[in-house]
Every structure is written in C-alpha cells, then in structure tokens.
Amino acid sequence: MAGSNKKSVLFVCLGNICRSPIAEAVFKKMATDAGVVHEWVIDSGATSDWNTGNSPDARGLACLRNHGIETNHRARQVTKNDFTSFEYILCMDDSNLRDLKSKASAVKNSSAKIELLGLYDPQNQRIIEDPYYGSASDFEKVYEQCVRCCSAFLEKNS
C-alpha cells in the first residue's frame, strides 16, 4: 500500500463473488507457498455494490476447496482509496477495465496500475469470463486461468 514497503494487488470483477475472490485466494496461496505473502497486501473487490458483504459463490468456494484453498472473503465494492493505496488493480474483462478507468479518473492522485489479469496469461486468454450463469466447469476454467495469470504476475513481481 502507498507509503509502505509492501507490494499490493486488488483483483476486481463485477460482483466480487466469483472471479475476483478466486483470483485473490489463488494468489494468496501462491504467495504463501512461495514464502512471500508477508510482502504483499492482497484483496479483491467489485465494480458494483450488488453483493457487498456476501460470501463468494458456493460453486467458486467448492472449486477452491477441490484445489485445497480456503477463503473467508466478503464481497466489497472498490473505493476511491483503492486507487491510491493499491499498486496494481487487476480486473477480469473489458467492462471491468472501462469501469475502473472511469472511476480512477475521478480520483485525485490515482496511482494504481489498472490492467486485465489476463494480460499475464501465458496462453493469451485476455478475458476471464464470468461463470455466474454457468456450471461447475466454468468455475474450474476461471480457476485455471487465475492459476496461470497469478503465477506469471507473481513471477514478474518477485
């Protein structure tokens, strides 16, 4: 966060109950396994306020559990402070990117680097599709994309 020596990343999707909490949990696990989690501030948020306070989608939690990952995240909306306190804001699709850039433009001293998480995908799948209206296999696809992207992001920032 700004003013600290920690690196920081905020993962963002539309509702903060599917994609971004999966990315947050995956990245925390990777950073923990690499012994560097203490060097990071890691969180996730939403561009909307629809699910504020809610747990992640049960299908996303089941997918994470299948991979040995737990999370106790509660959905929250991105705040103005996030644009000055996080080094990176990584989002899931072009709509998130537009919303975040618009919000950032209204924040004095916005310093966060706002990008698609998919830019780090070695398989070049830029967009991480929302699995909300899909099945368990759609959540698994999101998980796999997050693993690839978070691994590359962590490597780049180690």
C-alpha positions as CSV (number, residue, x, y, z in Angstrom):
1,M,0.0,0.0,0.0
2,A,1.1,3.5,-0.6
3,G,3.7,4.6,2.0
4,S,4.6,1.1,3.0
5,N,7.2,-1.2,1.5
6,K,4.7,-3.9,0.7
7,K,3.6,-4.7,-2.8
8,S,-0.2,-4.6,-3.3
9,V,-2.8,-6.1,-5.6
10,L,-6.5,-5.8,-5.8
11,F,-8.4,-8.3,-8.0
12,V,-11.7,-6.9,-9.4
13,C,-14.7,-8.3,-11.2
14,L,-18.4,-7.1,-11.4
15,G,-19.8,-8.6,-8.2
16,N,-16.8,-9.8,-6.2
17,I,-18.4,-13.2,-5.6
18,C,-17.0,-15.3,-8.5
19,R,-13.9,-14.4,-10.4
20,S,-12.1,-11.9,-8.2
21,P,-12.3,-13.8,-4.9
22,I,-11.0,-16.9,-6.8
23,A,-8.1,-14.8,-8.1
24,E,-7.4,-13.4,-4.6
25,A,-7.5,-16.8,-3.0
26,V,-5.2,-18.4,-5.7
27,F,-2.7,-15.5,-5.4
28,K,-2.7,-15.7,-1.6
29,K,-2.0,-19.4,-1.7
30,M,0.8,-19.0,-4.3
31,A,2.4,-16.1,-2.3
32,T,2.1,-18.2,0.9
33,D,3.6,-21.3,-0.8
34,A,6.5,-19.1,-2.2
35,G,7.1,-17.7,1.3
36,V,6.4,-14.1,0.2
37,V,2.8,-13.5,1.4
38,H,4.2,-11.2,4.1
39,E,5.5,-8.9,1.4
40,W,2.0,-8.4,-0.1
41,V,-1.3,-6.7,0.6
42,I,-3.8,-8.9,-1.3
43,D,-7.6,-8.2,-1.7
44,S,-10.4,-8.2,-4.1
45,G,-13.4,-6.0,-4.9
46,A,-16.3,-5.3,-7.2
47,T,-17.2,-2.6,-9.6
48,S,-20.8,-2.9,-8.4
49,D,-22.3,-2.8,-5.0
50,W,-24.8,-5.7,-5.6
51,N,-23.2,-8.3,-3.3
52,T,-21.5,-6.2,-0.6
53,G,-21.0,-8.3,2.5
54,N,-21.8,-11.6,0.8
55,S,-19.6,-14.7,0.7
56,P,-18.2,-15.9,-2.6
57,D,-20.5,-18.0,-4.8
58,A,-20.8,-21.6,-3.4
59,R,-19.6,-23.0,-6.7
60,G,-16.5,-20.9,-6.6
61,L,-15.9,-22.0,-2.9
62,A,-16.3,-25.6,-3.9
63,C,-13.9,-25.2,-6.8
64,L,-11.3,-23.6,-4.5
65,R,-11.8,-26.4,-1.9
66,N,-11.3,-29.0,-4.6
67,H,-7.8,-27.5,-5.0
68,G,-7.1,-27.2,-1.3
69,I,-7.7,-23.5,-1.0
70,E,-10.0,-21.8,1.6
71,T,-11.2,-18.2,1.7
72,N,-13.2,-16.2,4.1
73,H,-13.5,-13.1,1.8
74,R,-16.7,-11.0,1.9
75,A,-17.6,-9.0,-1.2
76,R,-16.9,-5.3,-1.2
77,Q,-17.1,-2.5,-3.7
78,V,-14.0,-0.8,-4.9
79,T,-13.4,2.5,-3.1
80,K,-11.7,5.8,-4.2
81,N,-9.0,4.9,-1.7
82,D,-8.2,1.7,-3.6
83,F,-6.9,3.8,-6.5
84,T,-4.2,5.4,-4.3
85,S,-3.4,2.5,-1.9
86,F,-3.0,-0.4,-4.3
87,E,-0.1,-0.7,-6.7
88,Y,-2.0,-3.0,-9.1
89,I,-5.7,-3.3,-9.8
90,L,-6.2,-6.4,-11.9
91,C,-9.6,-7.0,-13.4
92,M,-11.3,-9.7,-15.4
93,D,-12.8,-8.2,-18.5
94,D,-13.1,-5.1,-20.7
95,S,-16.2,-3.9,-18.9
96,N,-14.4,-4.0,-15.6
97,L,-11.5,-2.2,-17.1
98,R,-13.7,0.6,-18.5
99,D,-15.5,1.0,-15.2
100,L,-12.2,1.1,-13.2
101,K,-10.5,3.6,-15.5
102,S,-13.6,5.8,-15.3
103,K,-13.7,5.6,-11.5
104,A,-9.9,6.2,-11.4
105,S,-10.2,9.4,-13.5
106,A,-12.3,10.9,-10.7
107,V,-9.7,10.2,-8.0
108,K,-7.0,12.8,-7.4
109,N,-3.6,11.2,-7.3
110,S,-4.8,7.8,-8.6
111,S,-1.6,5.8,-8.9
112,A,-2.8,2.2,-9.3
113,K,-1.8,0.4,-12.4
114,I,-5.1,-0.9,-13.8
115,E,-4.9,-3.9,-16.1
116,L,-6.6,-7.0,-17.2
117,L,-5.4,-10.0,-15.1
118,G,-5.5,-11.9,-18.4
119,L,-2.6,-9.9,-19.8
120,Y,-0.4,-12.2,-17.7
121,D,-1.9,-15.4,-19.2
122,P,0.9,-17.4,-21.0
123,Q,-2.0,-18.8,-23.1
124,N,-3.0,-15.3,-24.1
125,Q,-6.7,-15.7,-22.9
126,R,-7.1,-12.0,-22.0
127,I,-10.7,-12.2,-20.8
128,I,-11.7,-14.2,-17.8
129,E,-15.4,-14.9,-18.5
130,D,-18.0,-14.5,-15.7
131,P,-19.0,-18.1,-14.6
132,Y,-22.1,-16.9,-12.7
133,Y,-24.7,-18.2,-15.1
134,G,-22.6,-21.3,-15.9
135,S,-21.7,-24.6,-14.4
136,A,-19.0,-26.0,-12.1
137,S,-16.8,-26.5,-15.2
138,D,-17.0,-22.7,-15.9
139,F,-15.7,-22.1,-12.4
140,E,-12.9,-24.6,-13.0
141,K,-12.0,-22.7,-16.2
142,V,-11.8,-19.4,-14.2
143,Y,-9.6,-21.2,-11.5
144,E,-7.2,-22.5,-14.2
145,Q,-6.9,-19.1,-15.8
146,C,-6.3,-17.5,-12.4
147,V,-3.6,-20.0,-11.7
148,R,-1.8,-19.2,-14.9
149,C,-2.2,-15.5,-14.6
150,C,-1.4,-15.2,-10.9
151,S,1.7,-17.4,-11.3
152,A,3.0,-15.2,-14.1
153,F,2.1,-12.0,-12.2
154,L,3.9,-13.2,-9.0
155,E,6.9,-14.2,-11.0
156,K,7.1,-10.8,-12.7
157,N,6.8,-9.1,-9.3
158,S,9.2,-11.3,-7.3
